[in-house]
Amino acid sequence: HDALPIFQWDVDSIDWKEQGAEIEYNRIIKNAKPGSILLFHNNAKYTPQNLSKILQYLKDQGYTFVKVSDLIYKKNYYIDAAGKQIQK
């Protein structure tokens, strides 16, 4: 059997705690970096109002967005101790 591709988010909005829109927004903006995968939940209270603001801010900073499937290495990789997929 082929191994399933593995990916892991690295910036957590912690939106499920519903601590406030500004707290969640700032948490993402502070921690996002090139290559980040941002974690949101589809039933979190503030995510709908924050998501468009976050995406616009990151676009304005020069970020582009891709599908997770575009980030997965299909060959010549290993998984490090943190569970990250590293290209050989």
Protein Blocks (a to p, Z undefined) as FASTA:
>chain_A
ZZddddddfbdfklmnonojklmmmmmmmmgcehiacdddfkbfklmmmmmmmmmmmmmn
opacddfklmpcfbhpaddfkopacdZZ
